[in-house]
Amino acid sequence: MEGSSPQEHTEFIRQEAFRLGFSACGIARAERLNAHEQPLKSWLREGLQGAMGYMENHLDKRLDPRLLVPGARSVVVVTLNYFPKEKQHLQSPYIVSKYAYGKDYHYIMKEKLHQLSEKLRERVPMHEGRVFTDSGPVLERAWAVKAGLGWMGKNGCLIIPRKGSFFFLGELITNVELAPDPPFEKNLCGSCRRCLDACPTGALTAPARLDARRCISYLTIELKSPIPLDFRGKLRGRVFGCDICQDVCPHNRFAVPNTEAGFQPLEIILNGDGKTWENLDESTFNQMVKKSLSPLKRAGYQKIKDNLQAARKAKTDIGRAGGQDLTGLR
């Protein structure tokens, strides 16, 4: 099928993406993202990446996919819905981000992306490429916008029209010429600033500008040292990740439950009460995350225990002050 047109190849890859269970698929021409160079460098200069030193690496590759795949001509961008059918029990004092309810998405996304790549190779034997899902120097949201899938919301997430933002992103960079989709030109956030106002730590310092050092997701996962005292009282029960800026987004009223079997929630996340979490020992934790391939492994047992302690102390302090424990939406 090497003689087929770029448009025919594109229709094939899109059909295969949907067959594999992806929620959306867009195509962008592989070229340098010149418009993103200065904003990225400014963000790094200000140190807003915190302790995520890897963000400073391979800037040239982050901006140009042709340095990741020699001869790259197209970037295929796919999304996978992770909005849960069942949410954590409302009585649970400890909250885990929705993306971490089940199996680590890297395994699921990469398996599907590799299958997509193989299908393209069956059709076009000269296809050479690489797949990514939050696993390499790729500006994923920028490519999703360029591929016409949605816009960058004020919360920094990709928002897909009439679907919301609870989606994982993945890319297949290929040397095959495909027909690119028009980029998504609109920003439908309008004057809304619910996400900026709702963030308890003020991590969204401006529309789509995140100070990771203040972000609860960063503090509870990426930061390997204990959470700074200034933020320990602002976790609102969150012990792994945070969804507040997405939960309050009006576009997520369109979110529908995912159908991916691998995202079935762990029992402790769905129904575990405070005592279940607090009594969790290291051996049980390690067995649980190993068996389920849970994203909780990224933080590790000691970090989770520290997060539990910080959330528990904040709840106690609120109670003593006679305040209201606003854990936010699940």
C-alpha positions, 0 to 999 in steps of 0.5 A: 500500500506504499503507493496510496496517498497521504490522505488514504494512509491518514484515514487508515491510521485514524480507523485503526486508532479508534479500533484500538480504543483511542478516544480521538486521533489527529495528525500534525506535520512534523516540524519545529515548534518555534512558537513554544521556544521562548515560553518554555525557556522562560518557564525553565528560567524562572525555575517553575519546574521545581525539582524536575530537572529532566525538564531542562534536558533535550530542549532541542528535541522537545521543540523538533520531533525530527531530532527524535525520529530522523526523517519524521514527516508526521506526528499522530496524536491520540487520546484515551479517556480515563474518567472513572465510572465509579469514584472514591467513596465520599467518606474516604479522607484521602483522595487519589487522582482519577488518573491513578485509580487503576493500572499505570496508563503508560503500560496501556497507552504504549501497548496500544501505540505500538500496535498502531505503529505495527499496523502502519508498518504492515500498510507502509513497510518503510514506516519508521517511528517512535511512540511516546506517552508522557515518556520523552521530550515531547510537548504533548499538549502543543502537538494535540492543539496542532493536530486539531484535537482541542485547546490549551485550557487555563488549567494547562490541560488539553480540553477537547470540545464537548468531551473535557480534559480527562484524557491521556495523550500519546504520540506516534512520530513517523517518517510516513507522510500523512494528511495533517489536520488543521490546528485548533485555533479557538480558546473556549475558556472565555472569561472563566477562571474557575480553575485559577480561583479553585487551586488551593495552593495558587499553582496556576499563576496565570492562565495556562501557567503552572508553578509546579513547585506549588502544585499538589500533584507535584508535591505529592508525587514528583517532590521526593522530599517532605512537603513544605510546611507552607503547603501541608495544610492545603492538600485537602485530603489529596495524597497522590495527585490532584484533580481540582482544576479539572473538577471545577472546569465547566467543560468537564460536565461532558465527561463520560466514563471510560471503557478501558478494563485496565482502569478498573479502580483498586479496592483501596482507592474505591472503598478504603477508609482512613484506617485502611490507608493509615494501617497500610504497611510497606509489604502490603503496599509493594505487593499491591502496586506490583500486582496491579501495576499501579501508578502509586509506585512512582511515589513509593511507600514512604512518600505516600505515608508522608502525604497521609500524615500531612493530610491527616494533620491538616484535617486535625488542624482544621477541626481544632480551628472549627473550620470546614474540611473542604476536600473538594470534588472527587 
